[in-house]
Amino acid sequence: VPLGKIFTLSSYIFLSTKAGLEQKCKSGPVDLVFIIDSSRSVRPHEFETMRKFMIDIIHTLDVGMNATRVGVVQYSSQVKNEFSLKTYSKLQGMVKGINEIIPLAQGTMTGLAIRYVMNNAFTAAEGDRPNVPNVAVIVTDGRPQDRVAEVAAEARDKGIEIYAVGVARADVTSLRAVASTPFEDHVFLVESFDLIHQFGLQFQDKLCGMDLCLESDHGCEQICESSPGSFHCLCRPGYTLNEDGKTCTAIDLCAEGKHDCGQICIPSPGAFTCGCNSGFTLNNDKKTCTMIDYCSFGNHSCQHVCVSVLNGYFCSCYEGYTLQENGKNCQMIDLCAEGKHNCGQICIASPGSFTCDCNDGYTLNNDKKTCTMIDLCAEGKHDCEQICNASPGAFTCDCNLGFTLNKDKKTCTMIDLCAEGKHDCELICIPSPGTFSCGCNSGFTLNNDKKTCTMIDLCAEGKHDCEQICNASPGAFICNCYPGFTLNEDKKTCTMIDLCAERKHDCEQICNASPGAFTCDCNPGFTLNEDKKTCTMIDLCAEGKHDCEQICNASPGAFTCDCNPGFTLNKDQKTCTNIDLCNTVEHGCEHQCVSTPGSYYCVCPEGQQLAEDRKGCGTCRSANIDLVFIIDGSKSVRPQNFELVKQFVNQVVDSLDVSADGTRVGLVQYSSRVRTEFSLNTHQTADDIKKAVMNVSYMEKGTMTGLALRHMVENSFSEAEGARKNVPRVGLVFTDGRSQDDITEWAKKAKEADITMYAVGVGKAVEDELREIASEPLEKHFFYTTDFTFINQIAENLKLNVCAGNVLFLKANFMSPTIRNYFRDIISCSLVPALLLQTAFCRFEFGVIGHRLSMNVGLVPLSQCTVHCLCENINMRAQNVTVINLDHTNLMPSGVDSQ
């Protein structure tokens, strides 16, 4: 620990307030870092109290690059360095930096903050100075969510003095684990942030006061040390303070016996040095003495050991050796060579002693002298499969008679003459060790030579009861039938296979059977095709072998004539005459009657539409509504698609009669939160609304659709935001994915509030959620497409439901290219009178069981349906087409079939 970082804070910070005047601390420089808790539990006004607390403290400090440096770190679940020790050199800059702090509002990771301050804030790169005390002041309102004791201890070991200030819910145990000692000087706990100024007062009381050593005649002979409101005298090291409390006397540790010298003590003030008597030298510990070692001079020539004595030395030998006559060399005492041992096999000599051992394959007995052979076979310490032959400490393997030893010299394999081919059996060789015997397969019998076999043929011996074919097998037989016959359940008799009777044929009309086969034929009026299976009707109509004027109805080998709708068949049963109903019936059309083959319809002038009686004419104007768009601004939409969504909104707006008294439009965007972009009473023209829509910025977060529905119900349709009484309320929700919250409650409340809800989904939108949002009937209020590029078609559809005009739906029970072509023909011709309504639109939907496909044809203004077509090519009844008007009943004029 650096010497400059172990003093308490009271030795270098002094704060005092006297007679209303503020005096700066006058002692040496300090590096001070505030660690501020900004977790979500710290309320905004409490954080402002904390901000004021820091500003009040630094106002009492002597701030400067060569005086006190200040840094601020805030923390929650993360740590943020607001400014470091080197950032500001003046008080004004620090105050400005503190006032600009924005709380993080997350968790309480106190340990993480202490480690950051220790490893980053108190570093030279961030302005920390060598030999300048480091002080950290931690202010927190809660329990830490991580471990603090170890990292705080590591920080204190590095010389950082830590003050812990706890507020309200703070845990005292955690504060003590963080703070420096003594705790009474470093741990502060206040009841609330409003009382945090108490810590400032205690901070001043504990750390500041007037320095009487500098401002009075203290009379100390050597050192004066200040304390709050007082002082006392001290002496330099090696001196002791006299009874007068001011003068000093040198301390003689030698005379007082307060030394640990081995021989001689030499005194100095408050200290001593050691010495040695003659013939001794002082050791490295500077206390004890060692006799001078003459052996260490390197000239003794002893073979083993040199023993020093005063003023000389003599030689000695290691144990087990004896000194020779020259007094220097040593010789080992070898009891084995001298025969002074009792070992059974091997004697191993050591100086003055011996040990016994045994030859390989023997083990030393408990008497440590005699030996016994190691019999691995008897001990079972072998891996021979059959026979183990023992030798001292080893073994060899062998095999029983009829077996041979394998290459591993351990396992045995039976001598199999059958496998080696050393036999003369015809079919089966049955081995035994070193020999064999012969046998036969089932259905064979062994001949007298005991080697060869003969098959038992029951068919050849006539020992069977098959009706047609006997197939022999050894000792048995199987019955079979001739081709075209099948074996009966008795497995003996046979029955002819009649493929025609069994319906195992692909003849379209007539099957002629033969055993196991068939040929095809056709009924009268049909001819057999080249595939010899199917039949084609002899169609005199298709072959032109008829004299019908309009329609030829074919039957096998014959025909009858018929006429197109609006025509009648003449008595010759071949020619047709047109029926003009406008001139033959009382049609009642107000403006104009248009005849069609077999029917008629009424039309109105441009800008008008047929009344409900399908005869009179009237004007059509759009409905006045309060319409609020709720659009998805989540991250999954992506910026380029969000622009398409805004174009979609404007495309719908284009179809509305927007004004203060007409239709009003509001816009809400949502993601993880909800934002009203503009309310119903913000804009009064379509151009202003479209401009505001294009200026909307993309949120790009989550998908809280339930929260958006709640906002719409509680706020968007309030009178404060422009909603009107007795005016229909319409909500249009646009989303591209699954909601991250529940929509059920507020989707239901929206409908209970008489809000007509439209649900528009794109891409990964969940259809079940869209259906739950949409009002009934769903086909009018629910729309979905897989791609953002097709939402302009949905916008065109929405014009139908917002406008008060009629809508004509054509639905087919199945989807096919043929049906599509029929609808395109229908829209360009006069076969269906309702299609000529000048103010209506047509939408074609193709329904498939279990799935819904919309807008495959698209919307076409009926005023553009002027292309002439050959209506006689359209047979609507044959194609199972249904014409339905969802808004009004009795759309079709009388006399026109709806099929």
Secondary structure as GFF3:
##gff-version 3
##sequence-region A 1 899
A	DSSP	three_ten_helix	3	5	.	.	.	ID=ss1
A	DSSP	three_ten_helix	9	11	.	.	.	ID=ss2
A	DSSP	beta_strand	16	18	.	.	.	ID=ss3
A	DSSP	beta_strand	21	23	.	.	.	ID=ss4
A	DSSP	beta_strand	30	37	.	.	.	ID=ss5
A	DSSP	alpha_helix	44	59	.	.	.	ID=ss6
A	DSSP	beta_strand	68	75	.	.	.	ID=ss7
A	DSSP	beta_strand	79	83	.	.	.	ID=ss8
A	DSSP	alpha_helix	91	99	.	.	.	ID=ss9
A	DSSP	alpha_helix	110	116	.	.	.	ID=ss10
A	DSSP	pi_helix	117	121	.	.	.	ID=ss11
A	DSSP	three_ten_helix	124	126	.	.	.	ID=ss12
A	DSSP	beta_strand	134	140	.	.	.	ID=ss13
A	DSSP	alpha_helix	149	157	.	.	.	ID=ss14
A	DSSP	beta_strand	160	167	.	.	.	ID=ss15
A	DSSP	alpha_helix	172	178	.	.	.	ID=ss16
A	DSSP	alpha_helix	183	186	.	.	.	ID=ss17
A	DSSP	beta_strand	187	190	.	.	.	ID=ss18
A	DSSP	three_ten_helix	193	195	.	.	.	ID=ss19
A	DSSP	alpha_helix	197	207	.	.	.	ID=ss20
A	DSSP	alpha_helix	212	215	.	.	.	ID=ss21
A	DSSP	beta_strand	223	227	.	.	.	ID=ss22
A	DSSP	beta_strand	230	234	.	.	.	ID=ss23
A	DSSP	beta_strand	239	241	.	.	.	ID=ss24
A	DSSP	beta_strand	248	250	.	.	.	ID=ss25
A	DSSP	beta_strand	264	268	.	.	.	ID=ss26
A	DSSP	beta_strand	271	275	.	.	.	ID=ss27
A	DSSP	beta_strand	280	282	.	.	.	ID=ss28
A	DSSP	beta_strand	289	291	.	.	.	ID=ss29
A	DSSP	three_ten_helix	294	297	.	.	.	ID=ss30
A	DSSP	beta_strand	305	309	.	.	.	ID=ss31
A	DSSP	beta_strand	312	316	.	.	.	ID=ss32
A	DSSP	beta_strand	321	323	.	.	.	ID=ss33
A	DSSP	beta_strand	330	332	.	.	.	ID=ss34
A	DSSP	beta_strand	346	350	.	.	.	ID=ss35
A	DSSP	beta_strand	353	357	.	.	.	ID=ss36
A	DSSP	beta_strand	362	364	.	.	.	ID=ss37
A	DSSP	beta_strand	371	373	.	.	.	ID=ss38
A	DSSP	beta_strand	387	391	.	.	.	ID=ss39
A	DSSP	beta_strand	394	398	.	.	.	ID=ss40
A	DSSP	beta_strand	403	405	.	.	.	ID=ss41
A	DSSP	beta_strand	412	414	.	.	.	ID=ss42
A	DSSP	beta_strand	428	432	.	.	.	ID=ss43
A	DSSP	beta_strand	435	439	.	.	.	ID=ss44
A	DSSP	beta_strand	444	446	.	.	.	ID=ss45
A	DSSP	beta_strand	453	455	.	.	.	ID=ss46
A	DSSP	beta_strand	469	473	.	.	.	ID=ss47
A	DSSP	beta_strand	476	480	.	.	.	ID=ss48
A	DSSP	beta_strand	485	487	.	.	.	ID=ss49
A	DSSP	beta_strand	494	496	.	.	.	ID=ss50
A	DSSP	beta_strand	510	514	.	.	.	ID=ss51
A	DSSP	beta_strand	517	521	.	.	.	ID=ss52
A	DSSP	beta_strand	526	528	.	.	.	ID=ss53
A	DSSP	beta_strand	535	537	.	.	.	ID=ss54
A	DSSP	beta_strand	551	555	.	.	.	ID=ss55
A	DSSP	beta_strand	558	562	.	.	.	ID=ss56
A	DSSP	beta_strand	567	569	.	.	.	ID=ss57
A	DSSP	beta_strand	576	578	.	.	.	ID=ss58
A	DSSP	three_ten_helix	581	583	.	.	.	ID=ss59
A	DSSP	beta_strand	592	596	.	.	.	ID=ss60
A	DSSP	beta_strand	599	603	.	.	.	ID=ss61
A	DSSP	beta_strand	608	610	.	.	.	ID=ss62
A	DSSP	beta_strand	617	619	.	.	.	ID=ss63
A	DSSP	beta_strand	626	632	.	.	.	ID=ss64
A	DSSP	three_ten_helix	635	637	.	.	.	ID=ss65
A	DSSP	alpha_helix	639	653	.	.	.	ID=ss66
A	DSSP	beta_strand	664	670	.	.	.	ID=ss67
A	DSSP	beta_strand	674	678	.	.	.	ID=ss68
A	DSSP	alpha_helix	686	694	.	.	.	ID=ss69
A	DSSP	alpha_helix	705	711	.	.	.	ID=ss70
A	DSSP	pi_helix	712	716	.	.	.	ID=ss71
A	DSSP	three_ten_helix	719	721	.	.	.	ID=ss72
A	DSSP	beta_strand	729	735	.	.	.	ID=ss73
A	DSSP	alpha_helix	744	752	.	.	.	ID=ss74
A	DSSP	beta_strand	755	762	.	.	.	ID=ss75
A	DSSP	alpha_helix	767	773	.	.	.	ID=ss76
A	DSSP	alpha_helix	778	781	.	.	.	ID=ss77
A	DSSP	beta_strand	782	785	.	.	.	ID=ss78
A	DSSP	three_ten_helix	788	790	.	.	.	ID=ss79
A	DSSP	alpha_helix	791	802	.	.	.	ID=ss80
A	DSSP	beta_strand	807	812	.	.	.	ID=ss81
A	DSSP	alpha_helix	817	827	.	.	.	ID=ss82
A	DSSP	three_ten_helix	833	836	.	.	.	ID=ss83
A	DSSP	beta_strand	841	848	.	.	.	ID=ss84
A	DSSP	beta_strand	851	854	.	.	.	ID=ss85
A	DSSP	beta_strand	860	861	.	.	.	ID=ss86
A	DSSP	three_ten_helix	862	864	.	.	.	ID=ss87
A	DSSP	three_ten_helix	871	873	.	.	.	ID=ss88
A	DSSP	beta_strand	881	884	.	.	.	ID=ss89
###
